Structure formats: C-alpha cells, structure tokens
Amino acid sequence: MPDTLAANLETVRQTIARCAERAGRDPAAITLVAVTKTLPAARIREAIGLGLKTFGENRVQEALPKIEVIGTADASWHLIGHLQTNKVKFIEGRFAMVQSIDRVAVVEALDRRLGSPLEILIEVNVAEEPQKTGALPADLTTIAEAAQAARHLQLRGLMTVAPMVSDPEQVRPVFRRLRALRDETSQRLATPLPVLSMGMTEDYPVAVEEGATMLRLGRALFGPR
Ligand SMILES: *Cc1c(COP(=O)(O)O)cnc(C)c1O
C-alpha cells in the first residue's frame, strides 16, 4: 500500500521536527534509517521513490539478495544486527556502515578482511539485559581502542537497542547513558564520535530529545511486520 508508507513517512518527519525543536536541535542533523528486515525489495524501491536513502538490515544473509537487486547507488545499507565473524567477508562493497560491532573478535576479523575504509558503530547493551547482544558498558573502552587501532575501521559513534517498555519515558535514562558513554569514549580516544544511533518505532521521540543522530525505524514506516 504505497499511500501508507508516504503518510507514515510524513508523520515520522513531523514528529522528528517537533521533538527536535523542543530540544533545540536541527532536525536535518538526524538521519532516518529505514529498517527493512522481512520486507521484499519492492517495498525498498518504493521507499527509495519517496526519498529514503539509508536502509537497515539485521541479518547479512537476508540482506545480500536485496543489496544484489537494488544495488548501492541509490541505497546506503547499514547492518544493524549481530555480525558473526564467518560473515565478515560479505560486508565490503555492500554495507556502508556496521552499527552492531560488539566485541574485539569481530573488530579484528572485519579489519583483516577489509581492503577499504568502513564506518562502524559500537553497539552497547546499556541496560545490561542478559538476552541481548551488544557490548557491556564495562567492555566499551577495550572495543573502542581496538577499533581505533584497526586499519580500515572508522569508529563514528555508538548504537543501542533500548529495553522494551510500555512507557517510552522509561528508556530516557538509557539514551542519556549512551550519550554519556559516547562523550567519555570520545574524550578517552581524543576523537570525535558524532553518531548516536538510538530510537526505534516505540521510543524515537524520546531518542530525538536525548540527542539521537540516527533513528532506526521499521514499523513506524512500513507498518506491522
Ligand atoms: C528491527 C530493528 C529496528 C526497528 O524496529 P521497529 O520497532 O520496527 O522500529 C531497529 N533496530 C534494530 C537493531 C532492529 O533489529
């Protein structure tokens, strides 16, 4: 239903603008990553037709055929799900960014495999939920230092998936903590880390207020999966 995506996109843009304004932020500084897991290439083409450019996929195997048919000229692909070391060989030339770096082993495996620069984010399990992927806050410095030492990786910031809660206000402290971790890490590495990828369908207005520079939205744009 093409009309639905256009209308949803308009609602999302208005919400981002309103929340950014409330926080004294420029909405143009916020990148919308359209999360297209489970969706066919036709829906992604439709999104491209509406001006969307950045797409998030959380499984390499699922993303490969879509990247194959859509290409990388009109779409920039971000990996937002767990990356296994045996999949690092598929990243180069396909993904513009890997948002889900969560351990030193994957930093090293990826860097060894690359022949050109790749932007990355470190995913942090801020709430330390046992069932979740992402680095524990205590491990962040070690991973960030490994990323900084890597030849081809360009560490741009941090990503988090906030806990599922009924009231989005409950995740505000999680977003604040990610921002504080970003500030600390940036200072420690003496390097700017401009990207904060936080905020999904249920909580993106709060994420915008707390400084998100990337939102990863699936259902808010495409409807229920
Ligand atoms: C699925 C997914 C999203 C998008 O979730 P919605 O609730 O549909 O907006 C964002 N980030 C990650 C890591 C995801 O796996």
The ligand as a MOL file (V3000), in Angstrom:
LIG
                    3D

  0  0  0     0  0            999 V3000
M  V30 BEGIN CTAB
M  V30 COUNTS 15 15 0 0 0
M  V30 BEGIN ATOM
M  V30 1 C 14.0180 -4.3260 13.9070 0
M  V30 2 C 15.0130 -3.3500 14.4060 0
M  V30 3 C 14.7330 -1.9740 14.4440 0
M  V30 4 C 13.4260 -1.3750 14.0310 0
M  V30 5 O 12.4070 -1.7560 14.8990 0
M  V30 6 P 10.9430 -1.0870 14.8150 0
M  V30 7 O 10.4080 -1.3320 16.1810 0
M  V30 8 O 10.2040 -1.8000 13.7430 0
M  V30 9 O 11.1150 0.3600 14.5190 0
M  V30 10 C 15.7380 -1.1240 14.9010 0
M  V30 11 N 16.9280 -1.5830 15.2940 0
M  V30 12 C 17.2350 -2.9040 15.2820 0
M  V30 13 C 18.5860 -3.3440 15.7430 0
M  V30 14 C 16.2840 -3.8200 14.8350 0
M  V30 15 O 16.6010 -5.1200 14.8230 0
M  V30 END ATOM
M  V30 BEGIN BOND
M  V30 1 1 1 2
M  V30 2 1 2 3
M  V30 3 2 2 14
M  V30 4 1 3 4
M  V30 5 2 3 10
M  V30 6 1 4 5
M  V30 7 1 5 6
M  V30 8 2 6 7
M  V30 9 1 6 8
M  V30 10 1 6 9
M  V30 11 1 10 11
M  V30 12 2 11 12
M  V30 13 1 12 13
M  V30 14 1 12 14
M  V30 15 1 14 15
M  V30 END BOND
M  V30 END CTAB
M  END
